[in-house]
Amino acid sequence: MLTQLFTSKTRIKLLLKLFLNPGVSCYLRELAKEFALSPNALKEELDSLSHAGYLEREQNGRSAYFRANTKHPFFPEISSIVRKTIGIDQLLDEVIASLGKLDAVYILDDYALGKDTGLIDLLVVGEVDRLRLDELARITESKISRKVRPFALTKKEFMTTKAVFLRRPHWRVI
């Protein structure tokens, strides 16, 4: 049953969206627009998760609404997994894709130790668009209900302060 959960990026996006916010219902076209996917591709994933019992489906007129099935026996575990992994992958994908030339990205402190304290410290090294980094952090915060504290340093700045940052618990992502 668990193999049905982690087979595609689309499925992971759905789990992040719906299991982080189990009280939220979303309809197909809304999700398709948010994920920049065709409704048909998304419908297949939604139907599969609904058929497996992970999502509840409610028909309201011509629209079908989906939400996490909080009564499913695996809901607490799936929710826990999603909460532990949220933000990091999503933020890093967006950071890597849209910020410029990156030399390294680090997760620092609690998250590097695997502790979910509600604060994610992110160190980005390279020639980055700092305004875009701050914007991505704000967007991610609203989606994951955690504070994202990004630090952006040029390679030269990082080389002069490297010892300070790397004395802290850290996890090099790229």
Secondary structure, 3 states (H helix, E strand, C coil): CHHHCCCCHHHHHHHHHHHHCCCCCEEHHHHHHHHCCCHHHHHHHHHHHHHCCCEEEEEECCEEEEEECCCCCCHHHHHHHHHHHCCHHHHHHHHHHHCEEEEEEEEEHHHHHCCCCCEEEEEEEEEECHHHHHHHHHHHHHHHCCEEEEEEECHHHHHHHHHHHHHCCEEECC
